[in-house]
Amino acid sequence: MIELKPEDKERLIAFLRTNIETNIFLLSVLDSSEPGRAKLVPDASFYAAERSGTLAALIYVTSGGLCVPYAPNPSDLKPLVRSLRTSLRPRLLVGPRAETDVVWNALNNPASARLFRRHRLYVLRTGQLASGGHPGVRLAAARDLDRAAHFAACMQSEELGLDPRQVDQNRFRHRVARLIANEQFYVLPLGDTNAFQASASAQCVEGAQVEAVYVPPTLRGRGWGRQGLAGMCEALLTRFPMVTLHVNEENHSAVRLYERLGFVADAPFRLISL
């Protein structure tokens, strides 16, 4: 087991590009890393297992407890997890289903998972968008912060059963503000509310990943999600060759929406929250 260093960046990128669709998030992490630092990524680490000097498996771990595994052969993760077992304490474990299950099972974690969900990765490429977007969809601006942060917290409360404002309100608000400043947050204003909002926090030359799609409950079932996401994807596909997202397979209305827009089902994912 090794912790990858800045000089390993290019071979790590080459390894992740063996499955670009699956690894948009991790590629975006590396795309935003800055040269000259002592670590590949501040407040996070890439741990890897090698075979004959070639990368075989990796686990990305942040100081906040996010854990993301990847391995073409999921069993290659087992010795890596054994090496990390005493220090690996994920709060959120998410990634390709086979790899994530290997990590979870190898941890022998006595704590019951608060959430243990089957997700599915969906991919939309240039020319596949099946519906035009609402012309009012735009990048969020600083003046949108209060409303955007409120609805982002509502979305997370619904999706993960935990209001991030109760954990660290200032940190959560700062994250939304940073997404807005980095032009990674889209809104569809409607009067004094947002009919739709979502972020594309993972962006790299290979593509962008959409997350935190949200329509207020009183506006659902009226087409705002379809029009909003279509407008967002129109904008993203002028800059990136593909857009990805992953969705809880039990959320049938969301699955139908994404498929109607032209998203194609791809790899099975897993989300485990403690």
Beta strands, then each sheet from edge to edge (+ up, - down):
strand 1: 2-3
strand 2: 44-51
strand 3: 54-62
strand 4: 66-70
strand 5: 92-96
strand 6: 115-125
strand 7: 138-139
strand 8: 185-190
strand 9: 193-204
strand 10: 207-214
strand 11: 242-248
strand 12: 264-273
sheet 1: 1+ 2- 3+ 4- 5- 12+ 6- 11+ 10+ 9- 8+ 7-
end
